[in-house]
């Protein structure tokens, strides 16, 4: 193949088990939004459930409905969907028995209208904005939202299944917002419970909080990037330090290898010019595949057993590396990132080179790159085998 992303489901399962072992009695929500951070929604959801996750987390209603349509019913996992806009598919989600996050009165109003249409009571999670400033109900509006939800609950229209929030800086240990948000969350919980709410789950912990802040685990933790074996707090520890293993390996086959003289411009704008006679290798991946254009001149790639750097601009479909005096042939392997077992760069290496986070590196790998699902990488985990998604 031109390129492929190998997804190690054995590593994903081990990651979920490692995270589960950290959280005591709290349940684990496997966050599979954004096509499971680029790893594949359905294969990763199924593997996470086999590993012990009890919940699946999605951003959009379409993601939640895809899980249910694939046969992941409420008997196998509760599914929470949290990113709603007016006119969303409320009826379909109610019929699919998906938990719905509610952050404001407009959403509750639309949801209750859908309950009336379908005759299906809703399961909702009230979200408090404790300081992140994105979705969630502000403290001054919280009493009204809770009161309206409790009236609907008393009328049999819904069940307040959860109360939740999200951290702004759990990946920065000691950041003052962490304790401020925890205090605000406790206050929101206390108010809701004083009004008679009895949520099944209270949750605020994301991946960094799951790893670093045990006091935030409550009844449920939402593990996203850590489940895929990437450290959400690289300054505090590598994946291995937390008992995790990167799940995705991105590889391509060289499409061209040729000798060029010194002074030869490379790629658009000639931002790289060969310092002397050399070999140039063409990697058939570009920004249409999710390779960051701002990796131009800095993205690390392993070719012919050594780390190279993207030479010149990343184009839509391809980029070049300068091999110096080393040899390679058309069809040879170029490894962009993986677990690092074979000396290859990792997604974290790419993130540092590009000034971003590893979440973005894996999530942006596009649909032109086929995913191959295995249980264990050959040479890394015994018994590696290819599996059907």
C-alpha positions as CSV (number, residue, x, y, z in Angstrom):
1,X,0.0,0.0,0.0
2,X,1.0,3.6,-0.4
3,X,0.5,4.1,3.3
4,X,-1.4,2.6,6.2
5,X,-2.0,3.2,9.9
6,X,-1.7,0.0,11.9
7,X,-3.9,0.0,15.0
8,X,-2.9,-2.4,17.7
9,X,-6.0,-3.4,19.5
10,X,-4.1,-5.5,22.0
11,X,-2.3,-2.3,23.1
12,X,-5.6,-0.5,23.4
13,X,-7.1,-3.2,25.5
14,X,-4.1,-3.2,27.8
15,X,-4.3,0.6,28.1
16,X,-8.0,0.4,29.2
17,X,-7.1,-2.2,31.7
18,X,-4.3,-0.1,33.1
19,X,-6.5,2.9,33.4
20,X,-9.3,0.8,35.0
21,X,-6.8,-0.4,37.6
22,X,-6.1,3.2,38.7
23,X,-9.6,4.3,39.5
24,X,-10.9,1.9,42.1
25,X,-14.6,1.7,42.1
26,X,-15.1,4.4,39.5
27,X,-16.3,3.2,36.0
28,X,-14.3,3.9,32.9
29,X,-15.8,5.8,29.9
30,X,-13.9,5.1,26.7
31,X,-14.1,8.3,24.7
32,X,-14.4,7.3,21.0
33,X,-15.4,10.7,19.5
34,X,-13.7,11.9,16.3
35,X,-13.5,8.3,15.0
36,X,-11.8,7.2,18.2
37,X,-9.1,9.9,17.8
38,X,-8.5,8.7,14.3
39,X,-8.1,5.1,15.3
40,X,-11.5,3.8,14.2
41,X,-14.8,4.2,16.0
42,X,-16.2,0.7,16.0
43,X,-13.1,-1.5,16.4
44,X,-11.9,0.7,19.3
45,X,-15.3,0.9,21.0
46,X,-15.7,-2.9,20.9
47,X,-12.2,-3.5,22.2
48,X,-12.6,-1.0,25.0
49,X,-15.8,-2.7,26.1
50,X,-14.0,-6.1,26.1
51,X,-11.3,-4.6,28.3
52,X,-13.8,-3.5,30.9
53,X,-15.1,0.0,29.9
54,X,-18.7,0.4,30.9
55,X,-19.4,3.6,29.0
56,X,-18.7,5.1,25.6
57,X,-18.3,8.8,25.1
58,X,-19.1,10.7,21.9
59,X,-19.3,14.3,20.9
60,X,-21.9,14.3,18.1
61,X,-25.3,12.5,18.0
62,X,-24.2,10.9,14.7
63,X,-21.3,9.2,16.5
64,X,-23.6,7.9,19.2
65,X,-26.1,6.6,16.7
66,X,-23.4,4.8,14.7
67,X,-22.5,2.9,17.8
68,X,-26.0,1.8,18.4
69,X,-26.6,1.0,14.7
70,X,-23.5,-1.3,14.9
71,X,-25.1,-3.4,17.5
72,X,-23.6,-1.8,20.7
73,X,-26.8,-1.7,22.6
74,X,-27.6,-0.4,26.1
75,X,-27.1,-3.9,27.4
76,X,-23.4,-3.6,26.4
77,X,-22.7,0.0,27.2
78,X,-24.2,3.3,28.2
79,X,-23.4,5.9,25.6
80,X,-23.2,9.6,26.4
81,X,-23.4,12.3,23.7
82,X,-22.5,15.9,24.7
83,X,-22.3,18.2,21.7
84,X,-25.8,19.4,20.7
85,X,-27.0,22.2,18.5
86,X,-30.6,23.4,17.9
87,X,-32.6,21.0,15.7
88,X,-30.5,18.0,16.5
89,X,-31.7,14.4,16.1
90,X,-33.3,14.3,19.5
91,X,-36.0,11.7,18.5
92,X,-33.5,9.3,17.0
93,X,-31.2,9.5,20.0
94,X,-34.0,9.0,22.5
95,X,-35.2,5.9,20.6
96,X,-31.6,4.6,20.6
97,X,-31.4,4.9,24.4
98,X,-28.4,7.3,24.4
99,X,-27.7,9.5,27.4
100,X,-27.9,13.2,26.5
101,X,-25.9,16.0,28.0
102,X,-27.9,19.2,28.8
103,X,-26.1,22.5,29.3
104,X,-28.9,25.0,29.1
105,X,-32.6,25.6,29.0
106,X,-32.8,25.7,25.2
107,X,-31.6,22.1,25.0
108,X,-33.9,20.9,27.8
109,X,-36.8,22.6,26.0
110,X,-36.0,20.8,22.6
111,X,-35.4,17.5,24.4
112,X,-38.7,17.6,26.3
113,X,-40.5,18.3,23.0
114,X,-38.9,15.2,21.6
115,X,-39.9,13.2,24.6
116,X,-43.5,14.3,24.0
117,X,-43.3,13.3,20.3
118,X,-41.7,9.9,20.9
119,X,-43.1,8.9,24.3
120,X,-39.6,7.9,25.3
121,X,-38.3,9.3,28.6
122,X,-34.8,10.8,28.4
123,X,-31.7,10.0,30.4
124,X,-29.8,13.3,30.8
125,X,-26.5,14.4,32.3
126,X,-26.6,18.0,33.5
127,X,-23.3,19.8,32.7
128,X,-22.0,22.5,34.9
129,X,-19.6,25.1,33.6
130,X,-17.1,25.1,36.5
131,X,-14.6,27.3,34.7
132,X,-13.7,25.9,31.3
133,X,-16.0,28.4,29.6
134,X,-17.2,26.1,26.8
135,X,-20.4,24.1,27.1
136,X,-22.0,23.8,30.5
137,X,-24.4,25.8,32.6
138,X,-23.0,28.9,34.4
139,X,-23.5,29.0,38.2
140,X,-26.0,31.8,38.0
141,X,-28.2,29.7,35.7
142,X,-27.7,26.4,37.4
143,X,-30.5,26.6,39.9
144,X,-33.0,27.3,37.2
145,X,-31.8,24.5,35.0
146,X,-31.8,22.0,37.9
147,X,-35.3,23.1,38.9
148,X,-36.6,22.6,35.4
149,X,-34.9,19.2,35.1
150,X,-36.3,18.1,38.4
151,X,-39.9,19.1,37.4
152,X,-39.5,17.1,34.2
153,X,-38.1,14.2,36.3
154,X,-41.1,14.3,38.7
155,X,-43.4,14.2,35.7
156,X,-41.7,11.1,34.4
157,X,-40.2,12.8,31.3
158,X,-36.6,12.2,32.1
159,X,-34.1,10.7,34.5
160,X,-31.1,12.9,35.8
161,X,-28.6,10.1,35.2
162,X,-25.5,12.2,35.6
163,X,-24.0,15.5,36.7
164,X,-20.7,16.4,35.2
165,X,-18.1,19.0,34.1
166,X,-14.8,19.3,32.4
167,X,-11.4,20.6,33.4
168,X,-9.5,23.4,31.7
169,X,-6.0,22.6,32.9
170,X,-5.8,19.2,34.5
171,X,-2.7,18.6,32.3
172,X,-0.9,21.4,34.2
173,X,-0.4,20.0,37.8
174,X,-0.8,22.8,40.4
175,X,-2.7,25.1,38.1
176,X,-5.0,27.2,40.3
177,X,-8.0,26.5,38.1
178,X,-8.0,22.8,39.1
179,X,-9.0,23.4,42.7
180,X,-11.3,26.2,41.7
181,X,-13.2,24.0,39.4
182,X,-13.4,21.2,41.9
183,X,-14.9,23.6,44.4
184,X,-17.4,24.8,41.8
185,X,-18.3,21.2,40.9
186,X,-18.9,20.2,44.5
187,X,-21.2,23.2,44.9
188,X,-23.1,22.4,41.7
189,X,-23.5,18.8,43.0
190,X,-24.6,19.8,46.4
191,X,-27.2,22.2,45.0
192,X,-28.6,19.5,42.6
193,X,-28.7,16.9,45.3
194,X,-30.4,19.3,47.8
195,X,-33.1,19.7,45.1
196,X,-33.6,15.9,45.1
197,X,-31.4,14.9,42.2
198,X,-29.9,11.4,42.6
199,X,-27.5,11.0,39.7
200,X,-26.1,7.5,38.9
201,X,-22.7,9.0,38.0
202,X,-20.9,12.2,38.9
203,X,-17.9,12.8,36.6
204,X,-15.3,15.5,35.9
205,X,-12.0,13.5,35.4
206,X,-10.5,13.4,31.9
207,X,-7.3,11.6,30.9
208,X,-4.9,13.8,32.8
209,X,-7.1,13.9,35.9
210,X,-7.5,10.1,35.7
211,X,-3.7,9.8,35.8
212,X,-2.8,12.5,38.3
213,X,-5.8,13.5,40.4
214,X,-7.4,10.6,42.2
215,X,-9.7,12.9,44.2
216,X,-11.5,13.7,40.9
217,X,-12.5,10.2,40.0
218,X,-16.0,10.2,41.6
219,X,-18.2,7.6,39.9
220,X,-16.8,7.7,36.4
221,X,-13.7,8.8,34.5
222,X,-13.6,9.8,30.9
223,X,-10.4,8.5,29.3
224,X,-9.7,9.7,25.8
225,X,-6.1,10.2,24.6
226,X,-4.7,7.9,27.4
227,X,-6.7,5.0,26.1
228,X,-4.9,5.3,22.8
229,X,-1.5,5.1,24.6
230,X,-0.5,8.7,24.5
231,X,0.5,10.7,27.5
232,X,-1.8,13.7,28.1
233,X,0.9,15.1,30.4
234,X,4.2,14.5,28.6
235,X,6.1,16.8,31.0
236,X,5.0,14.5,33.9
237,X,5.6,11.2,32.2
238,X,5.9,9.2,29.0
239,X,3.2,6.6,28.1
240,X,5.4,3.9,29.5
241,X,5.7,5.8,32.8
242,X,1.9,5.4,33.1
243,X,1.8,1.8,31.9
244,X,0.4,2.8,28.5
245,X,1.5,1.9,25.0
246,X,0.8,4.0,21.8
247,X,-1.8,2.2,19.7
248,X,-1.2,3.7,16.2
249,X,1.8,3.3,13.8
250,X,1.8,5.3,10.6
251,X,3.9,4.0,7.7
252,X,4.3,4.7,4.0
253,X,6.3,3.2,1.1
254,X,8.8,5.4,-0.7
255,X,7.5,6.5,-4.1
256,X,10.8,7.8,-5.5
257,X,14.5,7.7,-4.6
258,X,16.9,9.7,-6.8
259,X,20.3,11.4,-6.9
260,X,20.4,15.1,-7.2
261,X,23.3,17.6,-7.2
262,X,24.1,20.1,-4.6
263,X,22.2,23.3,-4.7
264,X,19.0,21.6,-5.8
265,X,15.7,23.1,-4.6
266,X,13.2,20.8,-2.9
267,X,9.4,21.2,-2.9
268,X,7.4,24.4,-3.1
269,X,9.2,27.7,-2.6
270,X,12.6,26.0,-2.4
271,X,12.7,26.5,1.4
272,X,15.2,23.6,1.4
273,X,18.2,23.5,-0.9
274,X,20.5,20.4,-0.9
275,X,23.9,21.3,0.6
276,X,25.7,18.8,-1.7
277,X,25.1,15.8,-3.9
278,X,22.6,13.6,-2.2
279,X,19.6,11.2,-2.5
280,X,16.1,12.5,-2.1
281,X,13.3,10.1,-1.0
282,X,9.6,10.8,-1.7
283,X,7.1,9.9,1.0
284,X,3.6,9.7,-0.5
285,X,1.7,11.4,2.4
286,X,0.7,15.0,2.7
287,X,-1.6,17.4,4.3
288,X,-4.6,15.8,2.6
289,X,-3.7,12.7,4.6
290,X,-3.4,14.7,7.8
291,X,0.3,15.4,7.9
292,X,0.7,18.9,9.3
293,X,1.9,21.4,6.7
294,X,3.7,23.2,9.6
295,X,5.8,20.0,9.9
296,X,7.7,21.4,6.9
297,X,11.4,21.4,7.6
298,X,10.9,19.7,11.0
299,X,8.7,16.6,11.0
300,X,10.7,13.4,12.0
301,X,10.6,10.3,9.8
302,X,12.6,7.0,10.0
303,X,13.9,5.9,6.7
304,X,16.7,3.4,6.1
305,X,17.1,2.9,9.8
306,X,17.7,6.5,10.7
307,X,15.7,9.6,11.7
308,X,15.3,12.1,8.9
309,X,13.6,15.4,8.8
310,X,11.0,16.6,6.3
311,X,13.0,18.5,3.7
312,X,11.2,21.6,2.5
313,X,7.4,22.0,2.4
314,X,4.9,19.3,3.1
315,X,2.6,19.3,0.0
316,X,-1.0,18.0,-0.4
317,X,0.0,14.4,-1.2
318,X,3.7,14.1,-0.5
319,X,6.9,15.3,1.2
320,X,10.6,14.7,0.7
321,X,13.4,13.6,3.0
322,X,17.1,14.0,2.3
323,X,19.0,10.7,2.8
324,X,22.4,12.3,2.7
325,X,24.8,9.5,1.7
326,X,22.5,6.7,2.7
327,X,20.8,4.3,0.4
328,X,17.2,3.4,0.0
329,X,15.0,2.0,-2.7
330,X,11.5,2.7,-4.0
331,X,9.1,0.7,-1.9
332,X,11.2,0.8,1.2
333,X,9.4,1.7,4.5
334,X,9.1,5.2,5.9
335,X,7.9,5.2,9.5
336,X,6.4,8.5,10.6
337,X,5.4,7.5,14.1
338,X,4.8,4.5,16.3
339,X,5.4,3.2,19.8
340,X,9.1,3.8,19.5
341,X,10.1,0.2,19.9
342,X,12.1,0.1,16.6
343,X,13.7,3.5,17.2
344,X,11.0,5.3,15.2
345,X,9.6,8.7,16.1
346,X,6.4,8.8,18.2
347,X,3.3,10.9,17.9
348,X,4.7,13.0,20.8
349,X,7.9,13.6,18.8
350,X,5.8,14.9,16.0
351,X,3.8,17.1,18.4
352,X,6.9,18.6,19.8
353,X,8.3,19.3,16.3
354,X,5.1,20.9,15.2
355,X,4.3,22.9,18.3
356,X,1.1,21.0,19.0
357,X,-0.2,18.0,21.1
358,X,-0.2,14.3,20.3
359,X,-4.0,14.3,20.3
360,X,-4.0,16.4,17.1
361,X,-1.3,14.3,15.4
362,X,-3.2,11.0,15.5
363,X,-6.7,12.5,15.2
364,X,-6.0,14.3,11.9
365,X,-4.8,11.2,10.0
366,X,-7.4,11.2,7.2
367,X,-9.6,8.7,5.5
368,X,-7.2,8.3,2.5
369,X,-4.9,6.3,4.9
370,X,-6.4,2.8,5.4
371,X,-6.4,1.4,9.0
372,X,-5.2,-2.1,9.6
373,X,-6.3,-3.7,12.8
374,X,-4.0,-6.2,14.6
375,X,-3.8,-7.8,18.0
376,X,-0.1,-7.1,18.8
377,X,2.5,-5.7,16.5
378,X,4.9,-8.3,15.1
379,X,8.1,-8.2,17.1
380,X,6.5,-6.2,19.9
381,X,3.6,-8.2,21.3
382,X,3.6,-12.0,20.8
383,X,0.9,-13.5,18.7
384,X,0.3,-10.4,16.5
385,X,-2.5,-11.1,14.0
386,X,-4.6,-9.1,11.7
387,X,-8.3,-8.7,12.6
388,X,-11.4,-7.6,10.8
389,X,-12.8,-4.3,12.0
